[in-house]
Amino acid sequence: MGHFAKMTKNLERRISELEGRKTGDPDHDLAIVKEISEIEHQINDIGDYYCKTLGKHLGSSFVIPEKFDLHISVLVPKNGYSVDQITITPLTRISDIVAMIKQNFEGKDPVVKWNEAATVFLVIPFDQSPLIPQFTEKLKGLGTVEALTEVDRMRPQDLIKIPCNAKGALSNFDVITRSTLLLVGDLQFKSELPAFCITHNFKPTVHTYYSCSTCGLNCTLFCSVRF
């Protein structure tokens, strides 16, 4: 790994140099932040290429290094919700990703129903990201059965589909860094529930009303004005 390690170390050193040049002024730091982001992508690509190269030559005897971070995004086509830049490793399990997504939406629009047996991740690699708008437009507003059927109809053969209840690690499915996972199927958010009816928990109470001789309004308060 000498060559790959040297490349990674040089890039990490460059990030440190750029961090030291930040002034705290958003306008000044914008270009620096952009360059740092590009370098981080390069580091991830190096790690991914390293894994693929060794895996190709060593076959089943190769163990994927756990320390390489992968960055993925998740998009829910039916309502446009997204989770950007989830950091995982090749050994992260599918169930862990499901848990991360639920936690992300907890403070925004909680997931109230997730039938993992009837939901899938459709993996869109970075180099095929132009496909994302097509899928999003086609799947928007579709029911579970229709959406899953549409995924199978539209999906090119080289795109990976992962059941959300799949066992094992992400490395089993050949997902590369900067991929987008489209989440499709039997999934429901709190905002999609029927409107809450006030009569559900309403308990009628009896009030004694008084009429104010000064303003003529009815109230349940005792005031200094003589009735």
N, C-alpha and C positions, 0 to 999 in steps of 0.2 A: 504493500500500500504506500510505499515511499513517495512516489510521484503524486498520487492523489492527496496524501497528507500534506505535502509541501504546498500544493496549490491551495488547499483549504486554509492552511496557516497564513499564507500570504494575503488571502482575501480577508480573513479575520483581522489581520493587522491593519489592513486598509480601513475596515469598519471602525477600529479603535481610533485611527487618525481622524476620520471624518467626525466621529462623536466629539473629539476634542476641539473641533472647529465650530461647533454650534455656539450661537450667541444668545439664544432664547428669543430672538426676533423671528416670528413665523415666516415673514417674507424672505429673510436671509437664509433661514434653515430649510426652506422648501426643497431646494435643489439637493441639499445634503441628504435629507430624508429620502428623497427619490433614489439617489445613488446607493444609499445603504440598502434600500429595499431590493434594488436590482442585484446587488452583491449577494444578499441573503438567498435570492433565487438561484444564483450561480452556485453557491455552496450546496444547496439542496440538490441541484441537478448533478453536481459532481458525485455526491453520495449515492444518488439513484443510479447513475451510470456505472459507478464502481460495483454496486450490488449486481446489476444486470450482467456486467462483464465477467465477474467471478462466477456467478451462477451459470452462465453459458459454458464456461470452461470446466468448472468443477462438478456441475450437475447436482445430483441429489446429496452429495457429500458437503455441499456448501451450506453454511448456517448464516442467515442474514444477520448482520450486526444490529443490535437493538438500539444503539446510540444514535443512529442516523434519524434525524427528524424529517417527517414528511408534512407538508402543509396542504390541506384540502379545504374545500368550501362545500357547503350544503345548500341546496335550493329546493324550496317546496313550490312546484309550478302552479298548483291550484290557487294559491293566494299570493305568490310572489315573495313569501318570507325567505330569508337567507341567513346563514351563519357563515361568516367569512373567516378564513385563516384559522382553522382548527389544527393545532399542532399534535401530531401523533408519531408513532414509530411503526416500522413494518410489523412489529409483534403486537400492536394494539388490536384487541378483539372487536368484532362487529358489535357485540353487546355493549362495549365501552363507548363506541361512537354513538349508539342509540342513547345511552345515559348522558353523554355530553350535550347532545341536541336537546334533550328534555330539560336539562339544567339551564341551558342558554335561554330557552323560551319561558322559564319559570317566572321571571320578573316582568315579562312583557305580555305574552298571550299564552298561558299555560296549555300544555297538551293534556286534554282530558280523556282521550281515547287513542290508543295505538295498537292495532292488531298486527303484531309483528309477522304473523303467518301470512298476512294479506298485504304487506307493504314491501317495496323493493328499493334498493339504491341502483340507479342507472349511472354508471361511471362515464363521465365525459372528460377525456384527457385534455390537457391544456391546448395541444395543437389542433383539437377539434372543437374548441370553444364556440365557433360560429354556429354549431348545431343547437346551442342552448336556447336562443330565442325561438327557434322553430318548435322545439319540444314544449317550451313554456306556453307558447300561444296555442298549440294544439291541446294541451292537457288542462288548461285553465278552466275551472268550473266543472270538470267531468266527475262523475261518480266513480266509486272504487273499481267496479268491474270494467266500465268503459275506459278508465284511465290505464289500467293494467293491460287491456286489450290493445289500446292505442300504442303503448310502449313497445309491445311485441311487434306491432305492425310497422312502426317507424324505425325501430332500432337496426342500425347496420350490424352486420355479423361480427365486426371487430369491437363493438362496444360491449363491455361487461355488465351483466345484471346480477346484483347480489341480493338475495332475500334478507330482510332485516332480522330474521331469526336464525341466520346462518351461524354455524359453530366455527370456532377457530379464529385465527388472526388474519389481518388484512393482507399479509404477505401471500396468503393462499390464493388471492384473487388478482395478483399482478397489478395493483393500483399504484400509480406513480405520483410523485409530488406535483402539486398545483392542479390536480384533477378537481372537477366539480361533481358532486354526487347529487343527482336529482332524486328527491324523496317522493315516491308515488304510491298511492294505495289507500288503505283504510286507516286514515289519520284524521283526528278532529281536534280543533283548538277551542278554547273557552269562548272566544268571540263568535263561534259558529253555532253555539247552543241557542235554543229558542229564547226569546226575551222573557225575563223573569216577571211573573204575574204577582201583583201586590196582594191579591186575595189568597195566595198560597199559604202565607203565614199570618194573615191579618186576623186580629182578634178584636171584635167590636167592644167598645167600652162606653159606659154611660157618663155623660157630663151634665152638670147643672150649670146653665148659662144665666148670666145676669145682663140686664140692659142698663147701660150708663145713661143717667139723666142729662149729662152734659153733652156727650158726643153722639149718643144714640146708637152706639155699636154694641154688639153682644160680645162678651168675653168671659173667660173662666178665671180671671185674676181678681184678687181683692185689691181695690185701689182706695185712695183717700177721698175720692169723689162720692158724695152721698147719693145713694140709689133712691 
